[in-house]
Amino acid sequence: MRIFGTLKLFAVEKKQSCLPIDPMEPISTFTAAAIAELAFKKFLESSTGELAKKFTEGTISKMDALRQRIVEKLQGKPKAEAAIAAIQAGSKAGLDQLVPYLHVAMDDDPEFAQAIQRSTQEILLLTRVEGRNIQNI
């Protein structure tokens, strides 16, 4: 019975590490992993040109603001700072190390959690709207 519970937990964690497909999903569905992935996408893309192809300048600036808010919140936590430095060097492993610290920060500070979830929602909505506008042109 424990095996099934473990497998189920693993499946849920895997599912939550992906960004939501529907930008209209409730804000509460954004996990620390999804938020961190979006905030640090700039460092994880193969090149800046690839990021520019997927996102507009306005969206990228919102991603930068989200990342800055996370960095400020996790200042003073040496392991979180090391994970952030690893991500900025292009390491996806750093992202996996950062997620637990972000999750704890979100649990400890509901206002912070709501603010970064709201920012994530705005970025995803902006991405969807801009994508439709580009297709219409």
Secondary structure as a PSIPRED ss2 file (coil, helix, strand):
# PSIPRED VFORMAT (PSIPRED V4.0)

   1 M C   1.000  0.000  0.000
   2 R H   0.000  1.000  0.000
   3 I H   0.000  1.000  0.000
   4 F H   0.000  1.000  0.000
   5 G H   0.000  1.000  0.000
   6 T H   0.000  1.000  0.000
   7 L H   0.000  1.000  0.000
   8 K H   0.000  1.000  0.000
   9 L H   0.000  1.000  0.000
  10 F H   0.000  1.000  0.000
  11 A H   0.000  1.000  0.000
  12 V H   0.000  1.000  0.000
  13 E H   0.000  1.000  0.000
  14 K H   0.000  1.000  0.000
  15 K H   0.000  1.000  0.000
  16 Q H   0.000  1.000  0.000
  17 S C   1.000  0.000  0.000
  18 C C   1.000  0.000  0.000
  19 L C   1.000  0.000  0.000
  20 P C   1.000  0.000  0.000
  21 I C   1.000  0.000  0.000
  22 D C   1.000  0.000  0.000
  23 P C   1.000  0.000  0.000
  24 M C   1.000  0.000  0.000
  25 E C   1.000  0.000  0.000
  26 P C   1.000  0.000  0.000
  27 I H   0.000  1.000  0.000
  28 S H   0.000  1.000  0.000
  29 T H   0.000  1.000  0.000
  30 F C   1.000  0.000  0.000
  31 T C   1.000  0.000  0.000
  32 A H   0.000  1.000  0.000
  33 A H   0.000  1.000  0.000
  34 A H   0.000  1.000  0.000
  35 I H   0.000  1.000  0.000
  36 A H   0.000  1.000  0.000
  37 E H   0.000  1.000  0.000
  38 L H   0.000  1.000  0.000
  39 A H   0.000  1.000  0.000
  40 F C   1.000  0.000  0.000
  41 K H   0.000  1.000  0.000
  42 K H   0.000  1.000  0.000
  43 F H   0.000  1.000  0.000
  44 L H   0.000  1.000  0.000
  45 E C   1.000  0.000  0.000
  46 S C   1.000  0.000  0.000
  47 S C   1.000  0.000  0.000
  48 T H   0.000  1.000  0.000
  49 G H   0.000  1.000  0.000
  50 E H   0.000  1.000  0.000
  51 L H   0.000  1.000  0.000
  52 A H   0.000  1.000  0.000
  53 K H   0.000  1.000  0.000
  54 K H   0.000  1.000  0.000
  55 F C   1.000  0.000  0.000
  56 T C   1.000  0.000  0.000
  57 E H   0.000  1.000  0.000
  58 G H   0.000  1.000  0.000
  59 T H   0.000  1.000  0.000
  60 I H   0.000  1.000  0.000
  61 S H   0.000  1.000  0.000
  62 K H   0.000  1.000  0.000
  63 M H   0.000  1.000  0.000
  64 D H   0.000  1.000  0.000
  65 A H   0.000  1.000  0.000
  66 L H   0.000  1.000  0.000
  67 R H   0.000  1.000  0.000
  68 Q H   0.000  1.000  0.000
  69 R H   0.000  1.000  0.000
  70 I H   0.000  1.000  0.000
  71 V H   0.000  1.000  0.000
  72 E H   0.000  1.000  0.000
  73 K H   0.000  1.000  0.000
  74 L H   0.000  1.000  0.000
  75 Q C   1.000  0.000  0.000
  76 G C   1.000  0.000  0.000
  77 K C   1.000  0.000  0.000
  78 P H   0.000  1.000  0.000
  79 K H   0.000  1.000  0.000
  80 A H   0.000  1.000  0.000
  81 E H   0.000  1.000  0.000
  82 A H   0.000  1.000  0.000
  83 A H   0.000  1.000  0.000
  84 I H   0.000  1.000  0.000
  85 A H   0.000  1.000  0.000
  86 A H   0.000  1.000  0.000
  87 I H   0.000  1.000  0.000
  88 Q H   0.000  1.000  0.000
  89 A C   1.000  0.000  0.000
  90 G C   1.000  0.000  0.000
  91 S C   1.000  0.000  0.000
  92 K H   0.000  1.000  0.000
  93 A H   0.000  1.000  0.000
  94 G H   0.000  1.000  0.000
  95 L H   0.000  1.000  0.000
  96 D H   0.000  1.000  0.000
  97 Q H   0.000  1.000  0.000
  98 L H   0.000  1.000  0.000
  99 V H   0.000  1.000  0.000
 100 P H   0.000  1.000  0.000
 101 Y H   0.000  1.000  0.000
 102 L H   0.000  1.000  0.000
 103 H H   0.000  1.000  0.000
 104 V H   0.000  1.000  0.000
 105 A H   0.000  1.000  0.000
 106 M H   0.000  1.000  0.000
 107 D H   0.000  1.000  0.000
 108 D H   0.000  1.000  0.000
 109 D C   1.000  0.000  0.000
 110 P H   0.000  1.000  0.000
 111 E H   0.000  1.000  0.000
 112 F H   0.000  1.000  0.000
 113 A H   0.000  1.000  0.000
 114 Q H   0.000  1.000  0.000
 115 A H   0.000  1.000  0.000
 116 I H   0.000  1.000  0.000
 117 Q H   0.000  1.000  0.000
 118 R H   0.000  1.000  0.000
 119 S H   0.000  1.000  0.000
 120 T H   0.000  1.000  0.000
 121 Q H   0.000  1.000  0.000
 122 E H   0.000  1.000  0.000
 123 I H   0.000  1.000  0.000
 124 L H   0.000  1.000  0.000
 125 L H   0.000  1.000  0.000
 126 L H   0.000  1.000  0.000
 127 T H   0.000  1.000  0.000
 128 R H   0.000  1.000  0.000
 129 V H   0.000  1.000  0.000
 130 E H   0.000  1.000  0.000
 131 G H   0.000  1.000  0.000
 132 R H   0.000  1.000  0.000
 133 N H   0.000  1.000  0.000
 134 I H   0.000  1.000  0.000
 135 Q H   0.000  1.000  0.000
 136 N H   0.000  1.000  0.000
 137 I C   1.000  0.000  0.000
